[in-house]
Amino acid sequence: MKLSREISEAGRFVRQPNRFTDRLGPPEPGRYRLYASYACPWAQRVLIVRELLGLQDFLDVVIVDPIRDEKGWRVPGGDPEYLSELYHATDPGYTGRYTVPCVWDAKEGRIVTNDFPQITLDLEMSWGTSPNLYPERLRPDIDIMNDRLYHGLNNAVYEAGFARDQQAYEEAVARVFTTLDFLEVRLSESAYLFDTLTDSDVRLYTTLARFDTVYHSHFKCSVRRLVDYPALWAYARRLHAIPAFRDTTDLDHIKRHYFMTQTNINPSRIVPVGPELDWSP
């Protein structure tokens, strides 16, 4: 996994930068292929947006196996056998982790992007028109919200889970629950983070969908559960009722990936039973 390279001397998890950051060109059937995992929250964002915007004819999808080994993500029955082959075909000297989501350009024979924060914005601004998930009038506010979600929740759960220092862990957990407390208040007064469904809701949902099942126990974000937040839990279930969210949420893939792959946290590779959650709105 090469994760040790992303642990600082102070025991903090510092996520590697995204290696491929080119922008997607115009939609073209058969040209672009998304490699994604149902287990990965960053990849699920793109799967959700693809479904919401109806881009299935322009962005093919390959779902990788949720169990990742030292060779990285395996492509079941696929060509290539491992996602790493595409990384090295694009950059023979690449030494980082092989991450999803990434988009392969079949026309140019290379990975265009694994820049997960930008991929959904590219689709929303250049490929899809309805629903408008990144409306121009809200873009500055969405950008601020997305930054707050990333540092306070989306990535902070990983900073807690992968920490190798008590202080680093506690600081990350504090950010997680400060952010959840803020969101509980905000969503007590609104159906969405803004006055309409936006990219920010997609980014928040994929963390919430994994919170009680994985992050609460596996990443030791155990101060409170999602179900202990009435407004947030209701919000997560409302989004889950939308097919693009529900159909890309696979708790089996999620649990098997985290508990069987991250042996530095769970060396037994035992996948826990439960929790039992009723996702009906």
N, C-alpha and C positions, 0 to 999 in steps of 0.2 A: 504493500500500500504506500510505502515511502512517506507515511504520515509523520514519522519522527523528524523529517526535515522541516516540518511546519510547527515544531515545538521550540520556543525560544529558550535561551539560557535561564530565563526567569520562570520557566514552566508554563508559559502562555501559548495557546494555539494561535498561530498567525497564518491565516489562509493564503495559499500560494496565489500569485496573480494569474489572471487568465492569459494564456499564451497567444491565442488567435482572436484577433479583435477587428477583423474586417467587417464591413457592413454587408448585409444581404442586398443583392441586386433585385430588380423587378421580379415578381412571381412568374415562374415559367414551369409548366407541367413537366415532371420527370427530371428536373435539374437538381433540386435541393432535397436532401434526405436528413431528417432529424434522428439522431441516436439519443434515446431517452430511457429512463428507468422509472417504473411506477414507484419504486422505493425512494427515489431522490426528490426532495422538495423543490430544488432548483429546476429539475427537468419537468416535474409535474406542472410548474407554472406555464411552460411552453405548450404542453399538451392541452391544458385548459384553454389557453388563448387560441390555439389552433382550432379547437372545437367551437368555442364561442363565436369566432369570426368566420367559420365555415371554410377553412383553408385546406381541407383534406385533399383536394385535387392539385394543390400547388406545393404541398409539403408532405412528402412521404415520411413514414415513421417506422423505425426499427426499435423494438423494445428489447433491451439487453436482459440477461439473466440476473436476478436479484442477488445471487451469491457471487461475490467478487473474490478472486484469489490473488496470488502474487503477480499474476499476469494481467490483472485488471478485469474489466468488464468483458464477459464472454457474450458473443452474439449467437444465440441458439440456432443451430442449423444454417448459419449464415456464412457469407463471404464478405468480409474476413471472419476468421474464427474469433479474434479478439479485437476490441476497439483500439488497442494499442497499435495495431498494424496501420490504422489510418493516421494516427498521430505521427508515427515514424515515416509514413509515406509523405506526409506534409513537411515534417521537420526531422530529418534523420538523427539530429543531435539532441532531440527532446529528452529530458531526464525527469520531468515532473510527474505528478499523478495524472492518470488518464481519466478525465472527468466527463460526465454528462451534465447537462445537454451539450451536444456539439452538432454542428450542421455541416454535412459533407456536400461539396459541389461536384456533382458527377460530370459536369461539362468541363471543369478545369482540373478535376482529379486531386482535390485538396480539401482540407477542413477550412471552411471560411471563418467560423467563429465557435469558440466555446465560452464566449463572454455572456454568461447567463443573465446579468442584469440588463443587458442591452437587447438581447434577442426578442423578448416580448415587446419592447418598445418599437423595434424595427417592424415587427408584424403589425402592431397597432397603428403605426404612423404611415407605413408604405404599402401594406398588403391588404388590410381589412378596413372596412368602413362602418360596419354596424354589427354589434353595438360599438359605440365610440368609447373605448376603454382608457383613452389618453386625450381627453378633450382639451383643446388649446386653452380655454379659459381656466382650466384647473391645473395645467401642467406645472407651474411653479409650486403649487401646494402639494401635488402628487409627488414631485421630486423630493420635497422636504419630508413628507410622510414616508416615502420609500427608504430614505436614508435613516430615518428614525427606526423603522421596522428592522432594517438590516442590522444596525449596530445594537439595538436594544432587544431583539428577539430572534430574527431569522438566523443570524450568525452567532448570536450570544449563547444560544443553547449548545452550539458546538464548542464555543470557548469554555463553557462549563464542563461539558462532557469529556473533552480532551485535555483539560488542565492537568498539569503535573505539579501544581503548587496550591496550597490551601487558600492563600490570599487571592490568587488569580481565579480560582474556582468561585470563591465567595463574591468577588467583584462582578463576575459574569452573571451569577445567579441573581444578585441584587438588581442588575440591569434588566434581566428577564422579567422579574415580577414588578418592578417599577413600570415597565412598559405595559404589561398586562393590566395593571391597575389603571393606567391612563386610558387604555383601550376600553376597559369595562365602563368607565364613565362616558366616554365618547359614544359608544354603541348603545348605551342606555337611552340615548336621545335621537338615534338615527339608525335606519336599517342598514346603511353602508357607511364606510369611512367618510364619504362625501355624499352629495345629494343624489348620486347615481353610482352604479357599479363601475369600478375603475380597476386599473392595473394594481393599485394598492390592495384592493380586496383579494385579488388573486395571490399576491405575495404573502398576505397575512394568512389566508386560508391554509396554504400548504404546510405551514408550521403548526397551526392549530390542529389540523387533521392528524398530526403525529404526536401531539403533546402528551395526552394521557397514555397512549399506547407505548411510546418509546421514551420521549424526553423526560417525563416525570420520574421514571425509574432508571432507565439505562444511562441517561445523562445527569442524573441526580438533581434535576430541577423539581424538587419535591416539596417546596413550601406550600403550594396549593396545586390542585388539578384544574384543568379547563372546566370541568363540570361544576367546580366551586364558584365559577363566575357566571351568574345567571344571564347577563346580557351577551357576553362573549359566546357562551355555549349555545344560546338561541341563534345567534348570528352564524356560527359555524354550521349549525343544522340547516338554516335557511339556504346557505350557499350549497351545502351538500345536496339539497333537493334539486338543484339545477343540474341537468344531465352532464354538462361539460365538467363539472366538479365531481359529481358522484361517480361517473363512469371511468374517471382517471384515478380514483382513490382505491387502491388495492392494499388492504391492511395485511393480507398474507405476505405479499412482496415486501411491504414495509418492515414487518416484524422479522422475517427471515433474513433480510439484508442486514439490519442493524445488529441483531443478536447473534447471527452466525458469522458475520464478516468482521465485525470490530472486536476481535479476540483480545486486543489490548485492554478492553473494558470488560468483556464477557468471555474469559478463556474457556469456559465449559461449553460454549456454543449452544447452551440450552435456551430454547425459545419459550418464554413464559406463556401460560394460559391466561387469557383475558388481557385487559379488563373488558367486561361486558358493557358495551355502550349502545344506547339506542339513538341512532342518527336520524330517526324520523323527526320532521319539523313539528 
